[in-house]
Amino acid sequence: MNKKYIKQAFKHEGIQLGNGAIDTIEYELKLQVSRMARRCNDGNLKRLTPELLWVALGRYNNGWNTTNITDFMHGVYTLP
C-alpha cells in the first residue's frame, strides 16, 4: 500500500486528508502488520497461508479451544 492508493481511496469517498493524515494511516498500518506477525509467532506458525490468515488477524476462536497451530498443521484438527 502506498500514499497514492491511500489518497485515491479517500478521494473516491469524498474525504479530504488533512496534514499528517497519510503518515498517521501508514503508521497504523505498520502497527497492524506488526501485530499480525506477533500473533503468528505466538501461535507457533512458521508459514502464513490464506487458509491460516485468521491466526494473523487474531481470530483464535475458530470453533477450537486452542491457539496452538501445530495441532492443526499435523491434522489433529480440521477446518470446521
mmJSON file of the N, C-alpha and C atoms, coordinates in Angstrom:
{"data_MODEL":{"atom_site":{
"group_PDB":["ATOM","ATOM","ATOM","ATOM","ATOM","ATOM","ATOM","ATOM","ATOM","ATOM","ATOM","ATOM","ATOM","ATOM","ATOM","ATOM","ATOM","ATOM","ATOM","ATOM","ATOM","ATOM","ATOM","ATOM","ATOM","ATOM","ATOM","ATOM","ATOM","ATOM","ATOM","ATOM","ATOM","ATOM","ATOM","ATOM","ATOM","ATOM","ATOM","ATOM","ATOM","ATOM","ATOM","ATOM","ATOM","ATOM","ATOM","ATOM","ATOM","ATOM","ATOM","ATOM","ATOM","ATOM","ATOM","ATOM","ATOM","ATOM","ATOM","ATOM","ATOM","ATOM","ATOM","ATOM","ATOM","ATOM","ATOM","ATOM","ATOM","ATOM","ATOM","ATOM","ATOM","ATOM","ATOM","ATOM","ATOM","ATOM","ATOM","ATOM","ATOM","ATOM","ATOM","ATOM","ATOM","ATOM","ATOM","ATOM","ATOM","ATOM","ATOM","ATOM","ATOM","ATOM","ATOM","ATOM","ATOM","ATOM","ATOM","ATOM","ATOM","ATOM","ATOM","ATOM","ATOM","ATOM","ATOM","ATOM","ATOM","ATOM","ATOM","ATOM","ATOM","ATOM","ATOM","ATOM","ATOM","ATOM","ATOM","ATOM","ATOM","ATOM","ATOM","ATOM","ATOM","ATOM","ATOM","ATOM","ATOM","ATOM","ATOM","ATOM","ATOM","ATOM","ATOM","ATOM","ATOM","ATOM","ATOM","ATOM","ATOM","ATOM","ATOM","ATOM","ATOM","ATOM","ATOM","ATOM","ATOM","ATOM","ATOM","ATOM","ATOM","ATOM","ATOM","ATOM","ATOM","ATOM","ATOM","ATOM","ATOM","ATOM","ATOM","ATOM","ATOM","ATOM","ATOM","ATOM","ATOM","ATOM","ATOM","ATOM","ATOM","ATOM","ATOM","ATOM","ATOM","ATOM","ATOM","ATOM","ATOM","ATOM","ATOM","ATOM","ATOM","ATOM","ATOM","ATOM","ATOM","ATOM","ATOM","ATOM","ATOM","ATOM","ATOM","ATOM","ATOM","ATOM","ATOM","ATOM","ATOM","ATOM","ATOM","ATOM","ATOM","ATOM","ATOM","ATOM","ATOM","ATOM","ATOM","ATOM","ATOM","ATOM","ATOM","ATOM","ATOM","ATOM","ATOM","ATOM","ATOM","ATOM","ATOM","ATOM","ATOM","ATOM","ATOM","ATOM","ATOM","ATOM","ATOM","ATOM","ATOM","ATOM","ATOM","ATOM","ATOM","ATOM","ATOM","ATOM"],
"id":[1,2,3,4,5,6,7,8,9,10,11,12,13,14,15,16,17,18,19,20,21,22,23,24,25,26,27,28,29,30,31,32,33,34,35,36,37,38,39,40,41,42,43,44,45,46,47,48,49,50,51,52,53,54,55,56,57,58,59,60,61,62,63,64,65,66,67,68,69,70,71,72,73,74,75,76,77,78,79,80,81,82,83,84,85,86,87,88,89,90,91,92,93,94,95,96,97,98,99,100,101,102,103,104,105,106,107,108,109,110,111,112,113,114,115,116,117,118,119,120,121,122,123,124,125,126,127,128,129,130,131,132,133,134,135,136,137,138,139,140,141,142,143,144,145,146,147,148,149,150,151,152,153,154,155,156,157,158,159,160,161,162,163,164,165,166,167,168,169,170,171,172,173,174,175,176,177,178,179,180,181,182,183,184,185,186,187,188,189,190,191,192,193,194,195,196,197,198,199,200,201,202,203,204,205,206,207,208,209,210,211,212,213,214,215,216,217,218,219,220,221,222,223,224,225,226,227,228,229,230,231,232,233,234,235,236,237,238,239,240],
"type_symbol":["N","C","C","N","C","C","N","C","C","N","C","C","N","C","C","N","C","C","N","C","C","N","C","C","N","C","C","N","C","C","N","C","C","N","C","C","N","C","C","N","C","C","N","C","C","N","C","C","N","C","C","N","C","C","N","C","C","N","C","C","N","C","C","N","C","C","N","C","C","N","C","C","N","C","C","N","C","C","N","C","C","N","C","C","N","C","C","N","C","C","N","C","C","N","C","C","N","C","C","N","C","C","N","C","C","N","C","C","N","C","C","N","C","C","N","C","C","N","C","C","N","C","C","N","C","C","N","C","C","N","C","C","N","C","C","N","C","C","N","C","C","N","C","C","N","C","C","N","C","C","N","C","C","N","C","C","N","C","C","N","C","C","N","C","C","N","C","C","N","C","C","N","C","C","N","C","C","N","C","C","N","C","C","N","C","C","N","C","C","N","C","C","N","C","C","N","C","C","N","C","C","N","C","C","N","C","C","N","C","C","N","C","C","N","C","C","N","C","C","N","C","C","N","C","C","N","C","C","N","C","C","N","C","C","N","C","C","N","C","C"],
"label_atom_id":["N","CA","C","N","CA","C","N","CA","C","N","CA","C","N","CA","C","N","CA","C","N","CA","C","N","CA","C","N","CA","C","N","CA","C","N","CA","C","N","CA","C","N","CA","C","N","CA","C","N","CA","C","N","CA","C","N","CA","C","N","CA","C","N","CA","C","N","CA","C","N","CA","C","N","CA","C","N","CA","C","N","CA","C","N","CA","C","N","CA","C","N","CA","C","N","CA","C","N","CA","C","N","CA","C","N","CA","C","N","CA","C","N","CA","C","N","CA","C","N","CA","C","N","CA","C","N","CA","C","N","CA","C","N","CA","C","N","CA","C","N","CA","C","N","CA","C","N","CA","C","N","CA","C","N","CA","C","N","CA","C","N","CA","C","N","CA","C","N","CA","C","N","CA","C","N","CA","C","N","CA","C","N","CA","C","N","CA","C","N","CA","C","N","CA","C","N","CA","C","N","CA","C","N","CA","C","N","CA","C","N","CA","C","N","CA","C","N","CA","C","N","CA","C","N","CA","C","N","CA","C","N","CA","C","N","CA","C","N","CA","C","N","CA","C","N","CA","C","N","CA","C","N","CA","C","N","CA","C","N","CA","C","N","CA","C","N","CA","C","N","CA","C","N","CA","C","N","CA","C"],
"label_alt_id":[null,null,null,null,null,null,null,null,null,null,null,null,null,null,null,null,null,null,null,null,null,null,null,null,null,null,null,null,null,null,null,null,null,null,null,null,null,null,null,null,null,null,null,null,null,null,null,null,null,null,null,null,null,null,null,null,null,null,null,null,null,null,null,null,null,null,null,null,null,null,null,null,null,null,null,null,null,null,null,null,null,null,null,null,null,null,null,null,null,null,null,null,null,null,null,null,null,null,null,null,null,null,null,null,null,null,null,null,null,null,null,null,null,null,null,null,null,null,null,null,null,null,null,null,null,null,null,null,null,null,null,null,null,null,null,null,null,null,null,null,null,null,null,null,null,null,null,null,null,null,null,null,null,null,null,null,null,null,null,null,null,null,null,null,null,null,null,null,null,null,null,null,null,null,null,null,null,null,null,null,null,null,null,null,null,null,null,null,null,null,null,null,null,null,null,null,null,null,null,null,null,null,null,null,null,null,null,null,null,null,null,null,null,null,null,null,null,null,null,null,null,null,null,null,null,null,null,null,null,null,null,null,null,null,null,null,null,null,null,null],
"label_comp_id":["MET","MET","MET","ASN","ASN","ASN","LYS","LYS","LYS","LYS","LYS","LYS","TYR","TYR","TYR","ILE","ILE","ILE","LYS","LYS","LYS","GLN","GLN","GLN","ALA","ALA","ALA","PHE","PHE","PHE","LYS","LYS","LYS","HIS","HIS","HIS","GLU","GLU","GLU","GLY","GLY","GLY","ILE","ILE","ILE","GLN","GLN","GLN","LEU","LEU","LEU","GLY","GLY","GLY","ASN","ASN","ASN","GLY","GLY","GLY","ALA","ALA","ALA","ILE","ILE","ILE","ASP","ASP","ASP","THR","THR","THR","ILE","ILE","ILE","GLU","GLU","GLU","TYR","TYR","TYR","GLU","GLU","GLU","LEU","LEU","LEU","LYS","LYS","LYS","LEU","LEU","LEU","GLN","GLN","GLN","VAL","VAL","VAL","SER","SER","SER","ARG","ARG","ARG","MET","MET","MET","ALA","ALA","ALA","ARG","ARG","ARG","ARG","ARG","ARG","CYS","CYS","CYS","ASN","ASN","ASN","ASP","ASP","ASP","GLY","GLY","GLY","ASN","ASN","ASN","LEU","LEU","LEU","LYS","LYS","LYS","ARG","ARG","ARG","LEU","LEU","LEU","THR","THR","THR","PRO","PRO","PRO","GLU","GLU","GLU","LEU","LEU","LEU","LEU","LEU","LEU","TRP","TRP","TRP","VAL","VAL","VAL","ALA","ALA","ALA","LEU","LEU","LEU","GLY","GLY","GLY","ARG","ARG","ARG","TYR","TYR","TYR","ASN","ASN","ASN","ASN","ASN","ASN","GLY","GLY","GLY","TRP","TRP","TRP","ASN","ASN","ASN","THR","THR","THR","THR","THR","THR","ASN","ASN","ASN","ILE","ILE","ILE","THR","THR","THR","ASP","ASP","ASP","PHE","PHE","PHE","MET","MET","MET","HIS","HIS","HIS","GLY","GLY","GLY","VAL","VAL","VAL","TYR","TYR","TYR","THR","THR","THR","LEU","LEU","LEU","PRO","PRO","PRO"],
"label_asym_id":["A","A","A","A","A","A","A","A","A","A","A","A","A","A","A","A","A","A","A","A","A","A","A","A","A","A","A","A","A","A","A","A","A","A","A","A","A","A","A","A","A","A","A","A","A","A","A","A","A","A","A","A","A","A","A","A","A","A","A","A","A","A","A","A","A","A","A","A","A","A","A","A","A","A","A","A","A","A","A","A","A","A","A","A","A","A","A","A","A","A","A","A","A","A","A","A","A","A","A","A","A","A","A","A","A","A","A","A","A","A","A","A","A","A","A","A","A","A","A","A","A","A","A","A","A","A","A","A","A","A","A","A","A","A","A","A","A","A","A","A","A","A","A","A","A","A","A","A","A","A","A","A","A","A","A","A","A","A","A","A","A","A","A","A","A","A","A","A","A","A","A","A","A","A","A","A","A","A","A","A","A","A","A","A","A","A","A","A","A","A","A","A","A","A","A","A","A","A","A","A","A","A","A","A","A","A","A","A","A","A","A","A","A","A","A","A","A","A","A","A","A","A","A","A","A","A","A","A","A","A","A","A","A","A","A","A","A","A","A","A"],
"label_entity_id":["1","1","1","1","1","1","1","1","1","1","1","1","1","1","1","1","1","1","1","1","1","1","1","1","1","1","1","1","1","1","1","1","1","1","1","1","1","1","1","1","1","1","1","1","1","1","1","1","1","1","1","1","1","1","1","1","1","1","1","1","1","1","1","1","1","1","1","1","1","1","1","1","1","1","1","1","1","1","1","1","1","1","1","1","1","1","1","1","1","1","1","1","1","1","1","1","1","1","1","1","1","1","1","1","1","1","1","1","1","1","1","1","1","1","1","1","1","1","1","1","1","1","1","1","1","1","1","1","1","1","1","1","1","1","1","1","1","1","1","1","1","1","1","1","1","1","1","1","1","1","1","1","1","1","1","1","1","1","1","1","1","1","1","1","1","1","1","1","1","1","1","1","1","1","1","1","1","1","1","1","1","1","1","1","1","1","1","1","1","1","1","1","1","1","1","1","1","1","1","1","1","1","1","1","1","1","1","1","1","1","1","1","1","1","1","1","1","1","1","1","1","1","1","1","1","1","1","1","1","1","1","1","1","1","1","1","1","1","1","1"],
"label_seq_id":[1,1,1,2,2,2,3,3,3,4,4,4,5,5,5,6,6,6,7,7,7,8,8,8,9,9,9,10,10,10,11,11,11,12,12,12,13,13,13,14,14,14,15,15,15,16,16,16,17,17,17,18,18,18,19,19,19,20,20,20,21,21,21,22,22,22,23,23,23,24,24,24,25,25,25,26,26,26,27,27,27,28,28,28,29,29,29,30,30,30,31,31,31,32,32,32,33,33,33,34,34,34,35,35,35,36,36,36,37,37,37,38,38,38,39,39,39,40,40,40,41,41,41,42,42,42,43,43,43,44,44,44,45,45,45,46,46,46,47,47,47,48,48,48,49,49,49,50,50,50,51,51,51,52,52,52,53,53,53,54,54,54,55,55,55,56,56,56,57,57,57,58,58,58,59,59,59,60,60,60,61,61,61,62,62,62,63,63,63,64,64,64,65,65,65,66,66,66,67,67,67,68,68,68,69,69,69,70,70,70,71,71,71,72,72,72,73,73,73,74,74,74,75,75,75,76,76,76,77,77,77,78,78,78,79,79,79,80,80,80],
"pdbx_PDB_ins_code":[null,null,null,null,null,null,null,null,null,null,null,null,null,null,null,null,null,null,null,null,null,null,null,null,null,null,null,null,null,null,null,null,null,null,null,null,null,null,null,null,null,null,null,null,null,null,null,null,null,null,null,null,null,null,null,null,null,null,null,null,null,null,null,null,null,null,null,null,null,null,null,null,null,null,null,null,null,null,null,null,null,null,null,null,null,null,null,null,null,null,null,null,null,null,null,null,null,null,null,null,null,null,null,null,null,null,null,null,null,null,null,null,null,null,null,null,null,null,null,null,null,null,null,null,null,null,null,null,null,null,null,null,null,null,null,null,null,null,null,null,null,null,null,null,null,null,null,null,null,null,null,null,null,null,null,null,null,null,null,null,null,null,null,null,null,null,null,null,null,null,null,null,null,null,null,null,null,null,null,null,null,null,null,null,null,null,null,null,null,null,null,null,null,null,null,null,null,null,null,null,null,null,null,null,null,null,null,null,null,null,null,null,null,null,null,null,null,null,null,null,null,null,null,null,null,null,null,null,null,null,null,null,null,null,null,null,null,null,null,null],
"Cartn_x":[0.851,0.0,0.905,0.577,1.375,0.507,1.159,0.451,-0.564,-0.231,-1.143,-2.452,-2.362,-3.575,-4.414,-3.755,-4.48,-5.21,-4.519,-5.143,-6.34,-6.179,-7.264,-8.469,-8.223,-9.326,-10.165,-9.507,-10.244,-10.896,-10.212,-10.792,-12.046,-12.005,-13.156,-14.375,-14.146,-15.235,-15.572,-14.859,-15.143,-14.595,-13.533,-12.933,-11.624,-11.479,-10.225,-9.286,-8.005,-6.995,-6.234,-6.233,-5.501,-4.017,-3.277,-1.819,-1.5,-0.629,-0.181,-1.105,-2.252,-3.197,-2.633,-1.987,-1.437,-0.337,0.512,1.577,0.995,-0.08,-0.727,-1.349,-1.973,-2.565,-1.479,-0.359,0.742,1.284,1.392,1.867,0.92,-0.382,-1.368,-1.29,-1.077,-0.947,0.291,1.387,2.6,2.37,1.645,1.328,0.488,-0.487,-1.355,-0.555,0.35,1.175,2.087,2.621,3.465,2.668,1.431,0.575,0.291,0.045,-0.226,0.976,2.165,3.381,3.577,3.32,3.466,2.468,1.228,0.227,0.65,1.225,1.71,2.815,3.714,4.796,4.249,3.311,2.71,1.967,1.402,0.688,1.583,2.906,3.886,3.688,3.279,3.04,4.334,4.778,6.029,5.799,4.628,4.312,2.86,2.638,1.278,0.718,-0.397,-1.092,-2.475,-3.154,-4.509,-5.446,-5.282,-6.14,-5.896,-4.707,-4.349,-4.327,-4.868,-4.866,-5.597,-6.553,-7.296,-6.366,-5.241,-4.28,-3.692,-3.254,-2.663,-3.678,-4.933,-5.975,-6.427,-5.966,-6.3,-7.641,-8.151,-9.441,-9.198,-8.715,-8.356,-9.565,-10.7,-11.892,-12.558,-11.932,-12.434,-13.188,-13.833,-14.508,-13.605,-12.384,-11.423,-11.107,-10.626,-10.214,-8.699,-8.044,-6.587,-6.089,-4.922,-4.255,-2.975,-2.744,-1.536,-1.794,-1.172,-1.422,-0.769,0.219,0.905,-0.062,-1.057,-2.053,-2.822,-3.178,-3.876,-3.011,-1.744,-0.841,-0.558,-0.663,-0.401,-1.662,-2.779,-4.01,-4.833,-4.47,-5.263,-6.626,-6.631,-7.865,-8.072,-9.296,-9.633,-10.49,-10.547,-11.361,-12.828,-13.561,-14.994,-15.774],
"Cartn_y":[-1.158,0.0,1.233,2.158,3.369,4.611,5.757,7.011,7.316,6.981,7.249,6.486,5.222,4.423,5.011,5.402,5.973,7.237,8.117,9.355,9.059,8.12,7.786,7.203,6.357,5.729,6.774,7.71,8.744,9.73,10.035,10.942,10.325,9.021,8.315,8.423,8.472,8.58,10.028,10.976,12.386,12.927,12.307,12.709,13.439,14.605,15.336,14.878,14.775,14.358,15.585,15.793,16.909,16.612,17.624,17.474,16.329,15.448,14.344,13.14,13.214,12.099,10.856,11.037,9.874,9.221,10.024,9.471,8.691,9.211,8.531,7.215,7.224,5.996,4.964,5.378,4.448,3.877,4.711,4.246,3.184,3.434,2.472,1.152,1.226,0.007,-0.787,-0.093,-0.776,-1.457,-0.778,-1.395,-2.659,-2.591,-3.74,-4.933,-4.663,-5.74,-6.323,-5.468,-5.962,-6.859,-6.463,-7.3,-8.636,-8.607,-9.853,-10.795,-10.246,-11.068,-11.65,-10.835,-11.319,-12.435,-12.302,-13.357,-14.654,-14.551,-15.757,-16.408,-15.607,-16.13,-16.753,-16.08,-16.609,-17.911,-18.056,-19.274,-20.352,-20.123,-21.084,-21.385,-20.377,-20.516,-20.191,-21.087,-20.884,-20.301,-20.54,-20.013,-19.577,-18.333,-17.807,-18.074,-18.765,-19.05,-18.406,-18.262,-17.692,-18.453,-19.755,-20.564,-20.297,-19.806,-19.553,-18.065,-17.239,-15.802,-15.432,-16.259,-15.989,-15.92,-16.614,-16.552,-15.146,-14.625,-13.29,-12.221,-12.442,-11.478,-11.573,-12.599,-12.742,-13.396,-14.102,-14.785,-16.228,-16.371,-17.691,-18.553,-17.966,-18.742,-19.189,-20.115,-20.666,-21.962,-22.016,-23.235,-24.191,-23.77,-24.611,-24.004,-24.815,-24.336,-24.304,-23.977,-23.957,-22.82,-22.329,-21.344,-21.924,-23.202,-23.835,-24.375,-23.787,-24.114,-25.424,-25.876,-27.106,-28.288,-28.294,-29.365,-29.362,-28.174,-28.061,-28.56,-28.148,-28.499,-29.993,-30.669,-32.111,-32.928,-32.271,-32.999,-33.377,-32.883,-33.184,-32.509,-31.287,-30.549,-30.343,-30.236,-29.89,-28.65,-28.009,-26.791,-27.135,-26.264,-26.532,-26.428],
"Cartn_z":[0.0,0.0,0.0,-0.866,-0.948,-0.758,-0.693,-0.438,-1.527,-2.763,-3.876,-3.688,-3.295,-3.08,-1.944,-0.868,0.275,-0.15,-0.874,-1.356,-2.245,-3.174,-4.105,-3.381,-2.401,-1.67,-0.943,-0.299,0.42,-0.546,-1.631,-2.634,-3.24,-3.496,-4.058,-3.154,-1.849,-0.881,-0.538,-1.174,-0.945,0.359,0.872,2.148,1.874,2.487,2.376,3.484,3.146,4.114,4.605,5.895,6.489,6.572,7.006,7.156,8.105,7.67,8.507,8.528,7.871,7.917,7.248,6.114,5.398,6.227,6.846,7.693,8.864,9.437,10.558,10.099,8.933,8.382,8.126,7.526,7.278,8.584,9.62,10.917,11.486,11.403,11.895,11.123,9.824,9.021,9.439,9.707,10.167,11.508,12.406,13.692,13.506,12.617,12.37,11.833,10.905,10.344,11.422,12.287,13.387,14.322,14.625,15.474,14.802,13.509,12.784,12.853,12.651,12.702,14.099,15.137,16.518,16.811,16.322,16.541,15.868,14.681,14.003,14.814,15.342,16.157,17.432,18.095,19.321,19.064,17.875,17.521,16.951,16.998,16.512,15.03,14.284,12.85,12.113,11.28,10.547,9.164,8.577,7.247,7.235,6.849,6.777,5.392,5.351,4.101,4.17,3.044,3.083,4.018,4.108,4.963,6.446,6.779,8.175,8.511,7.657,7.889,9.174,9.583,10.817,12.022,11.962,13.064,13.142,12.007,11.972,12.363,12.035,12.357,13.806,14.524,15.934,16.172,15.206,15.346,15.772,17.0,17.504,17.796,18.025,18.338,17.039,16.386,15.14,15.417,16.569,16.955,17.705,17.965,18.655,20.001,20.912,22.224,22.321,21.239,21.233,20.377,20.708,19.868,19.295,19.517,19.021,17.622,16.658,15.26,14.852,15.6,15.211,15.209,16.11,16.092,14.781,14.323,13.039,11.896,11.929,10.837,10.794,11.938,11.979,11.837,11.503,11.227,12.431,13.624,14.805,14.686,14.13,13.927,12.428,12.049,10.664,10.671,9.537,9.45,9.629,10.338,10.554,9.252],
"occupancy":[1.0,1.0,1.0,1.0,1.0,1.0,1.0,1.0,1.0,1.0,1.0,1.0,1.0,1.0,1.0,1.0,1.0,1.0,1.0,1.0,1.0,1.0,1.0,1.0,1.0,1.0,1.0,1.0,1.0,1.0,1.0,1.0,1.0,1.0,1.0,1.0,1.0,1.0,1.0,1.0,1.0,1.0,1.0,1.0,1.0,1.0,1.0,1.0,1.0,1.0,1.0,1.0,1.0,1.0,1.0,1.0,1.0,1.0,1.0,1.0,1.0,1.0,1.0,1.0,1.0,1.0,1.0,1.0,1.0,1.0,1.0,1.0,1.0,1.0,1.0,1.0,1.0,1.0,1.0,1.0,1.0,1.0,1.0,1.0,1.0,1.0,1.0,1.0,1.0,1.0,1.0,1.0,1.0,1.0,1.0,1.0,1.0,1.0,1.0,1.0,1.0,1.0,1.0,1.0,1.0,1.0,1.0,1.0,1.0,1.0,1.0,1.0,1.0,1.0,1.0,1.0,1.0,1.0,1.0,1.0,1.0,1.0,1.0,1.0,1.0,1.0,1.0,1.0,1.0,1.0,1.0,1.0,1.0,1.0,1.0,1.0,1.0,1.0,1.0,1.0,1.0,1.0,1.0,1.0,1.0,1.0,1.0,1.0,1.0,1.0,1.0,1.0,1.0,1.0,1.0,1.0,1.0,1.0,1.0,1.0,1.0,1.0,1.0,1.0,1.0,1.0,1.0,1.0,1.0,1.0,1.0,1.0,1.0,1.0,1.0,1.0,1.0,1.0,1.0,1.0,1.0,1.0,1.0,1.0,1.0,1.0,1.0,1.0,1.0,1.0,1.0,1.0,1.0,1.0,1.0,1.0,1.0,1.0,1.0,1.0,1.0,1.0,1.0,1.0,1.0,1.0,1.0,1.0,1.0,1.0,1.0,1.0,1.0,1.0,1.0,1.0,1.0,1.0,1.0,1.0,1.0,1.0,1.0,1.0,1.0,1.0,1.0,1.0,1.0,1.0,1.0,1.0,1.0,1.0,1.0,1.0,1.0,1.0,1.0,1.0],
"B_iso_or_equiv":[0.0,0.0,0.0,0.0,0.0,0.0,0.0,0.0,0.0,0.0,0.0,0.0,0.0,0.0,0.0,0.0,0.0,0.0,0.0,0.0,0.0,0.0,0.0,0.0,0.0,0.0,0.0,0.0,0.0,0.0,0.0,0.0,0.0,0.0,0.0,0.0,0.0,0.0,0.0,0.0,0.0,0.0,0.0,0.0,0.0,0.0,0.0,0.0,0.0,0.0,0.0,0.0,0.0,0.0,0.0,0.0,0.0,0.0,0.0,0.0,0.0,0.0,0.0,0.0,0.0,0.0,0.0,0.0,0.0,0.0,0.0,0.0,0.0,0.0,0.0,0.0,0.0,0.0,0.0,0.0,0.0,0.0,0.0,0.0,0.0,0.0,0.0,0.0,0.0,0.0,0.0,0.0,0.0,0.0,0.0,0.0,0.0,0.0,0.0,0.0,0.0,0.0,0.0,0.0,0.0,0.0,0.0,0.0,0.0,0.0,0.0,0.0,0.0,0.0,0.0,0.0,0.0,0.0,0.0,0.0,0.0,0.0,0.0,0.0,0.0,0.0,0.0,0.0,0.0,0.0,0.0,0.0,0.0,0.0,0.0,0.0,0.0,0.0,0.0,0.0,0.0,0.0,0.0,0.0,0.0,0.0,0.0,0.0,0.0,0.0,0.0,0.0,0.0,0.0,0.0,0.0,0.0,0.0,0.0,0.0,0.0,0.0,0.0,0.0,0.0,0.0,0.0,0.0,0.0,0.0,0.0,0.0,0.0,0.0,0.0,0.0,0.0,0.0,0.0,0.0,0.0,0.0,0.0,0.0,0.0,0.0,0.0,0.0,0.0,0.0,0.0,0.0,0.0,0.0,0.0,0.0,0.0,0.0,0.0,0.0,0.0,0.0,0.0,0.0,0.0,0.0,0.0,0.0,0.0,0.0,0.0,0.0,0.0,0.0,0.0,0.0,0.0,0.0,0.0,0.0,0.0,0.0,0.0,0.0,0.0,0.0,0.0,0.0,0.0,0.0,0.0,0.0,0.0,0.0,0.0,0.0,0.0,0.0,0.0,0.0],
"pdbx_formal_charge":[null,null,null,null,null,null,null,null,null,null,null,null,null,null,null,null,null,null,null,null,null,null,null,null,null,null,null,null,null,null,null,null,null,null,null,null,null,null,null,null,null,null,null,null,null,null,null,null,null,null,null,null,null,null,null,null,null,null,null,null,null,null,null,null,null,null,null,null,null,null,null,null,null,null,null,null,null,null,null,null,null,null,null,null,null,null,null,null,null,null,null,null,null,null,null,null,null,null,null,null,null,null,null,null,null,null,null,null,null,null,null,null,null,null,null,null,null,null,null,null,null,null,null,null,null,null,null,null,null,null,null,null,null,null,null,null,null,null,null,null,null,null,null,null,null,null,null,null,null,null,null,null,null,null,null,null,null,null,null,null,null,null,null,null,null,null,null,null,null,null,null,null,null,null,null,null,null,null,null,null,null,null,null,null,null,null,null,null,null,null,null,null,null,null,null,null,null,null,null,null,null,null,null,null,null,null,null,null,null,null,null,null,null,null,null,null,null,null,null,null,null,null,null,null,null,null,null,null,null,null,null,null,null,null,null,null,null,null,null,null],
"auth_seq_id":[1,1,1,2,2,2,3,3,3,4,4,4,5,5,5,6,6,6,7,7,7,8,8,8,9,9,9,10,10,10,11,11,11,12,12,12,13,13,13,14,14,14,15,15,15,16,16,16,17,17,17,18,18,18,19,19,19,20,20,20,21,21,21,22,22,22,23,23,23,24,24,24,25,25,25,26,26,26,27,27,27,28,28,28,29,29,29,30,30,30,31,31,31,32,32,32,33,33,33,34,34,34,35,35,35,36,36,36,37,37,37,38,38,38,39,39,39,40,40,40,41,41,41,42,42,42,43,43,43,44,44,44,45,45,45,46,46,46,47,47,47,48,48,48,49,49,49,50,50,50,51,51,51,52,52,52,53,53,53,54,54,54,55,55,55,56,56,56,57,57,57,58,58,58,59,59,59,60,60,60,61,61,61,62,62,62,63,63,63,64,64,64,65,65,65,66,66,66,67,67,67,68,68,68,69,69,69,70,70,70,71,71,71,72,72,72,73,73,73,74,74,74,75,75,75,76,76,76,77,77,77,78,78,78,79,79,79,80,80,80],
"auth_comp_id":["MET","MET","MET","ASN","ASN","ASN","LYS","LYS","LYS","LYS","LYS","LYS","TYR","TYR","TYR","ILE","ILE","ILE","LYS","LYS","LYS","GLN","GLN","GLN","ALA","ALA","ALA","PHE","PHE","PHE","LYS","LYS","LYS","HIS","HIS","HIS","GLU","GLU","GLU","GLY","GLY","GLY","ILE","ILE","ILE","GLN","GLN","GLN","LEU","LEU","LEU","GLY","GLY","GLY","ASN","ASN","ASN","GLY","GLY","GLY","ALA","ALA","ALA","ILE","ILE","ILE","ASP","ASP","ASP","THR","THR","THR","ILE","ILE","ILE","GLU","GLU","GLU","TYR","TYR","TYR","GLU","GLU","GLU","LEU","LEU","LEU","LYS","LYS","LYS","LEU","LEU","LEU","GLN","GLN","GLN","VAL","VAL","VAL","SER","SER","SER","ARG","ARG","ARG","MET","MET","MET","ALA","ALA","ALA","ARG","ARG","ARG","ARG","ARG","ARG","CYS","CYS","CYS","ASN","ASN","ASN","ASP","ASP","ASP","GLY","GLY","GLY","ASN","ASN","ASN","LEU","LEU","LEU","LYS","LYS","LYS","ARG","ARG","ARG","LEU","LEU","LEU","THR","THR","THR","PRO","PRO","PRO","GLU","GLU","GLU","LEU","LEU","LEU","LEU","LEU","LEU","TRP","TRP","TRP","VAL","VAL","VAL","ALA","ALA","ALA","LEU","LEU","LEU","GLY","GLY","GLY","ARG","ARG","ARG","TYR","TYR","TYR","ASN","ASN","ASN","ASN","ASN","ASN","GLY","GLY","GLY","TRP","TRP","TRP","ASN","ASN","ASN","THR","THR","THR","THR","THR","THR","ASN","ASN","ASN","ILE","ILE","ILE","THR","THR","THR","ASP","ASP","ASP","PHE","PHE","PHE","MET","MET","MET","HIS","HIS","HIS","GLY","GLY","GLY","VAL","VAL","VAL","TYR","TYR","TYR","THR","THR","THR","LEU","LEU","LEU","PRO","PRO","PRO"],
"auth_asym_id":["A","A","A","A","A","A","A","A","A","A","A","A","A","A","A","A","A","A","A","A","A","A","A","A","A","A","A","A","A","A","A","A","A","A","A","A","A","A","A","A","A","A","A","A","A","A","A","A","A","A","A","A","A","A","A","A","A","A","A","A","A","A","A","A","A","A","A","A","A","A","A","A","A","A","A","A","A","A","A","A","A","A","A","A","A","A","A","A","A","A","A","A","A","A","A","A","A","A","A","A","A","A","A","A","A","A","A","A","A","A","A","A","A","A","A","A","A","A","A","A","A","A","A","A","A","A","A","A","A","A","A","A","A","A","A","A","A","A","A","A","A","A","A","A","A","A","A","A","A","A","A","A","A","A","A","A","A","A","A","A","A","A","A","A","A","A","A","A","A","A","A","A","A","A","A","A","A","A","A","A","A","A","A","A","A","A","A","A","A","A","A","A","A","A","A","A","A","A","A","A","A","A","A","A","A","A","A","A","A","A","A","A","A","A","A","A","A","A","A","A","A","A","A","A","A","A","A","A","A","A","A","A","A","A","A","A","A","A","A","A"],
"auth_atom_id":["N","CA","C","N","CA","C","N","CA","C","N","CA","C","N","CA","C","N","CA","C","N","CA","C","N","CA","C","N","CA","C","N","CA","C","N","CA","C","N","CA","C","N","CA","C","N","CA","C","N","CA","C","N","CA","C","N","CA","C","N","CA","C","N","CA","C","N","CA","C","N","CA","C","N","CA","C","N","CA","C","N","CA","C","N","CA","C","N","CA","C","N","CA","C","N","CA","C","N","CA","C","N","CA","C","N","CA","C","N","CA","C","N","CA","C","N","CA","C","N","CA","C","N","CA","C","N","CA","C","N","CA","C","N","CA","C","N","CA","C","N","CA","C","N","CA","C","N","CA","C","N","CA","C","N","CA","C","N","CA","C","N","CA","C","N","CA","C","N","CA","C","N","CA","C","N","CA","C","N","CA","C","N","CA","C","N","CA","C","N","CA","C","N","CA","C","N","CA","C","N","CA","C","N","CA","C","N","CA","C","N","CA","C","N","CA","C","N","CA","C","N","CA","C","N","CA","C","N","CA","C","N","CA","C","N","CA","C","N","CA","C","N","CA","C","N","CA","C","N","CA","C","N","CA","C","N","CA","C","N","CA","C","N","CA","C","N","CA","C","N","CA","C","N","CA","C","N","CA","C"],
"pdbx_PDB_model_num":[1,1,1,1,1,1,1,1,1,1,1,1,1,1,1,1,1,1,1,1,1,1,1,1,1,1,1,1,1,1,1,1,1,1,1,1,1,1,1,1,1,1,1,1,1,1,1,1,1,1,1,1,1,1,1,1,1,1,1,1,1,1,1,1,1,1,1,1,1,1,1,1,1,1,1,1,1,1,1,1,1,1,1,1,1,1,1,1,1,1,1,1,1,1,1,1,1,1,1,1,1,1,1,1,1,1,1,1,1,1,1,1,1,1,1,1,1,1,1,1,1,1,1,1,1,1,1,1,1,1,1,1,1,1,1,1,1,1,1,1,1,1,1,1,1,1,1,1,1,1,1,1,1,1,1,1,1,1,1,1,1,1,1,1,1,1,1,1,1,1,1,1,1,1,1,1,1,1,1,1,1,1,1,1,1,1,1,1,1,1,1,1,1,1,1,1,1,1,1,1,1,1,1,1,1,1,1,1,1,1,1,1,1,1,1,1,1,1,1,1,1,1,1,1,1,1,1,1,1,1,1,1,1,1,1,1,1,1,1,1]
}}}
